[in-house]
Each structure stands twice: as structure tokens, then as C-alpha cells.
Amino acid sequence: MSFFPMYMDMQNLKVLVVGGGYIATEKLEKLVDFTKEITVIALRVEDEAKSLIDENTLTLHQRAYNAGDIQGFDIVIVATDTVELHKAIYEESRGSRILVNSVDNTDYCDFIFPSYVQKGDLTIAFSTGGASPAFAKQIRRHFEKIIPDSVGEFLQKMKSLRSEMPKGKERMKYFDELVETYFKKNFKS
């Protein structure tokens, strides 16, 4: 079965990342775009991960994972090369409301990380359901090139207009025309 595409407000969620290597760093790079409520537990922490932790004032416990460490977290990302640990943490989370992502092992995942493009308020996610992260990355790169950098500014303008104009057919028609004009000017067909 496919994963459901969902956008989540992570502002008040507590995230635990288990691992401090290259893959954990990739996950941290994505997560810090959406929340700073992140704790990292890792015996060894690569320089890149340490830099991200320090720059974003994240919490670091430099030690091995202990059973029970997931308590109090809403989301857990397990980014280690130890499949037994991925399985143990996933099984520990069952019966709770904790969502788990087990990197490179969809058998122990409640959700997966999409590849995404973010420009201002526009976020477009791409996923192959874990079949080919390389394909998702390549299609993301394609769309990154064709989405104009001005889209963030345009969306801010649209947000402002939405709060100023009364709802109704006139507003919808006006917005459709603005968007159509923006597309004709900024996107090649």
C-alpha cells in the first residue's frame, strides 16, 4: 500500500533523531526547515551533524540509545546502520501515538520522508513510496530548476490579498487571473 501524502504542522511536535552519521545529517537538514524541537541521541556524531545541531540549538545526548528514550516524543527518526535497533525502536513505539521513520527500512516506518522543493510558502513533495529515493531526488531537481525564485514573493502577495478582499466569485475570478498571468510570464509550456 502507498504512503498517504500529508503536510503536517511540526511547530509544537517533539522530534527525536537516533543517529549522528551522514543519513542522520540528511534528515536533520530537512527537519530544521520545519522545527527546532529536535533532540539527537548518538554515540558518534559526524562534524556536519554537529554543526547543524549547534547552528540550530538542538539538543544532543552523545550516548547510545536506551529503551524508553522515545517517551515524550511525537516523531522518532532512526538513522543508524543497525537494523535490530530500527526494529526495536519501531516495536517499542507500537501502542503509542509516536510516529517512527526507520531510514532505508519501510518495514519499520509509519511515514517516509519525501524529496521536496521549498520556495517561500510553496512546498512540493515527491515520493516513490520508498521504491527509488534516487528517482524522487532527480525529479525534485528537475522541478527546482523550473519553479521561479519569485514564487515566494508572489505567494506573499496572494496571501495579503486574501486577507484584504471579501470572499466570493469576484475574488476567485480575480485570483485565477492573477495566477494565470503569473504562470504565463514565469513558466514555459
C-alpha positions in Angstrom: 0.0 0.0 0.0 1.2 3.5 -0.8 2.0 6.2 1.8 -0.5 9.0 2.2 0.9 12.4 1.2 0.3 14.7 4.1 1.7 18.1 5.2 2.0 18.5 9.0 2.4 21.5 11.3 5.5 20.4 13.3 5.7 23.6 15.3 4.8 22.0 18.6 5.9 18.5 18.0 9.0 17.0 19.7 11.3 15.1 17.3 14.0 12.5 18.3 16.7 11.6 15.8 18.7 8.5 16.7 22.0 8.5 14.9 24.6 11.1 14.1 26.1 10.0 10.8 25.6 11.0 7.2 22.0 9.8 6.9 21.0 11.4 10.2 22.6 14.6 8.9 20.4 14.5 5.8 17.3 14.1 7.9 18.3 16.9 10.2 18.9 19.2 7.2 15.2 18.6 6.2 13.7 18.8 9.7 15.3 22.1 10.7 13.4 23.8 7.9 10.2 23.0 9.8 11.0 22.7 13.6 13.9 23.3 16.0 12.3 21.0 18.7 14.8 18.2 17.9 16.8 16.0 20.2 19.6 13.8 18.8 20.9 10.7 20.5 24.0 9.3 19.0 27.2 7.6 20.3 29.2 9.2 17.4 28.3 12.5 15.7 29.8 13.5 12.4 31.1 17.0 12.0 28.3 18.0 9.7 25.6 16.8 12.1 27.4 18.6 15.0 27.4 21.8 13.0 23.6 21.5 12.3 23.0 20.8 16.0 25.0 23.8 17.1 23.7 26.2 14.5 20.1 25.4 15.3 20.5 25.0 19.0 19.2 21.4 19.0 19.6 19.1 22.0 22.4 16.4 21.8 22.8 13.4 24.0 26.1 11.8 22.9 25.5 8.2 24.0 23.9 5.0 22.9 20.1 4.8 22.6 18.4 3.3 25.7 15.0 1.6 25.7 12.4 4.2 26.8 14.2 7.2 25.2 11.3 7.7 22.8 8.9 8.6 25.6 7.8 12.2 25.4 8.5 12.5 21.6 5.9 12.7 18.9 8.2 11.7 16.0 11.2 9.4 16.0 13.7 9.1 13.1 16.0 6.1 13.4 19.0 6.8 11.2 21.6 4.1 12.1 23.0 1.1 10.2 21.8 -1.3 12.9 18.6 -3.0 11.6 18.0 -4.6 15.0 17.8 -1.1 16.6 15.4 0.1 14.0 13.1 -2.9 14.7 13.4 -2.5 18.4 12.5 1.2 18.4 9.6 0.6 16.0 8.2 -2.2 18.2 8.7 0.0 21.3 6.6 2.7 19.7 3.6 0.4 18.9 0.6 1.1 21.1 1.7 4.7 21.5 1.0 7.8 19.3 4.7 8.1 18.4 5.3 8.1 14.6 8.5 6.4 13.5 10.6 6.7 10.4 13.2 4.0 10.0 15.7 5.2 7.4 16.0 2.7 4.4 13.7 0.2 6.0 10.0 0.8 5.2 9.0 -2.3 7.3 9.6 -0.2 10.4 8.1 3.1 9.2 4.8 4.9 9.9 5.9 7.6 7.4 8.6 8.3 4.9 10.5 11.5 4.0 9.7 12.8 0.6 12.1 14.7 -1.6 10.8 18.2 -1.7 11.2 21.7 -3.2 10.6 24.6 -0.9 10.4 28.2 -2.1 8.7 30.6 0.3 5.3 29.2 1.1 5.4 26.7 -1.8 6.4 23.2 -0.8 6.1 20.4 -3.4 6.9 16.9 -2.3 7.9 13.9 -4.4 7.9 10.3 -3.3 8.2 6.9 -4.8 6.9 5.2 -1.7 10.5 4.1 -0.9 10.9 2.3 -4.3 13.6 4.7 -5.6 14.8 7.7 -3.5 17.2 8.4 -6.4 14.3 8.9 -8.7 12.5 11.2 -6.2 15.7 13.2 -5.8 16.1 13.6 -9.6 12.5 14.7 -10.2 12.9 17.2 -7.3 16.0 18.7 -9.0 14.0 19.0 -12.3 11.2 21.0 -10.6 13.7 23.1 -8.6 15.0 24.4 -11.9 11.6 25.3 -13.4 10.0 26.9 -10.4 10.9 30.6 -10.4 12.5 32.1 -7.3 9.9 34.8 -7.4 7.2 32.4 -6.4 7.7 33.1 -2.7 7.1 36.8 -3.2 4.1 36.1 -5.4 2.5 33.8 -2.8 3.1 36.5 -0.1 1.2 39.0 -2.3 -1.6 36.4 -2.8 -1.8 35.8 1.0 -2.1 39.5 1.6 -4.8 39.9 -1.0 -6.8 37.0 0.5 -7.0 38.8 3.8 -8.0 42.1 2.3 -10.6 41.0 -0.3 -14.1 39.7 0.7 -14.8 36.1 -0.3 -16.9 35.4 -3.4 -16.9 34.7 -7.1 -15.3 38.1 -7.9 -12.3 37.3 -5.7 -12.0 33.8 -7.1 -12.0 35.1 -10.7 -9.5 37.8 -9.8 -7.1 35.3 -8.1 -7.4 32.9 -11.1 -6.5 35.7 -13.4 -3.5 36.7 -11.3 -2.2 33.2 -11.1 -2.7 32.6 -14.8 -0.8 35.8 -15.6 2.0 34.7 -13.3 2.2 31.3 -14.9 2.3 32.7 -18.4 5.1 35.1 -17.5 7.2 32.7 -15.4 6.6 29.1 -16.7 7.4 27.7 -20.1 4.8 25.4 -21.5 
